[in-house]
Structure formats: C-alpha cells, structure tokens
Amino acid sequence: MGLRKSKRIVAALSVTVMFSLPVAALAQAASGDLLEELGAAENAAEADRIEKAIYLEWSKSGSAAMDLLLKRGRDALEVNETASAIEHLTALTDHAPQFAEGWHALALAYYQAEMFGPAMDALEHVLAENPQHFGALRGVAAIHEQLGNESLAYDAYTRVLELRPFDDEVTDALERLAGQVQGIEI
C-alpha cells in the first residue's frame, strides 16, 4: 500500500472516530431511562428484556468501523479465539478510547485469557466512561473475588444488584461472601 493511500485511510479513520464519540455519548445518555426501568423491574423476565435493550444502546459507537471491530472481537470471544479478540478490541479502544463498551469487551477478552490486571484496567476505563455499567461492576467483583479480596467483591456485587435486580448469580455470590465479609453473629 502506498504512503498516500495509507495517509488517506488514517485521516478517514480519524474523522470517523471524531464523529462517533458524540453518538456513543448519546447512546449512553439514552440508556439512562432504561437503567431506571431496570432498577424498577418487577420480575426477572422484564429485567432481562430491559438489560438487552441497555446493552444494545451501549453497543452503539456511531461508527461502522468501530462497530465492526466490536463485532469481530465479540465473535472471536464466542469461539474462544482470545488472542484475536484482544487484537480487534485493542484496535477499537485505541481508535475510540471513550467508547465504554469497547473497553468492556476488551476486559472480557482479558478475563477469558486469565489476564486479570489488564482486565481490571479495562474495567476501570469502562467505569470512568459509564459508572453505571453493571457488567463492568460485575467483572470487578468477580476479579476481586478470585484474587481473595472478599470485601471489595462484596461491595461491587452489592452495587450490581442495586442497578440490576434479579441476578441470581450475584445474589448467590453475595450470600457466599456475606459470612466472610460481615462475620458470624453470636
């Protein structure tokens, strides 16, 4: 590929990223109402439906190129091609660093590769962009629990349940950790 063509591709990608960031921010703002609905859900089926709508909103980068990188990364994760997923998702976060869902997918890839430090770093990026990202909070809790930080895991799981009721796995984790964190009553 010639230098001239390479420069045009980089310029086009830069423009795409510049215009995609406001769209991603709008998608995150649109999820605010859905988060309120999720917190008020009356049953697990309703909560699941709302959660899917939230993830759909959070997955909108506003850029076809960034959406493609997210799709390729997620597809690679589904078939356990972790190295490929990390490559696609690292490219995504390099080009769209304010796109929280790109960081979340990258955290999942690192977690799948048992790279807990990089996974936690990616989760911190997610939460800096979207503090109500219950998936990222759940990831933080899972990593803390695996590393033996029961109190931090308990706190993160508690926050997840506040945002996302009807999560049986989180409820089970809280029950499992309660004795270790809160002690045994006499």
Summary of the structure (lengths in Angstrom):
residues: 186
radius of gyration: 18.2
end to end distance: 73.3
largest distance: 75.3
contacts: 582
relative contact order: 0.10
helix: 81%
strand: 0%
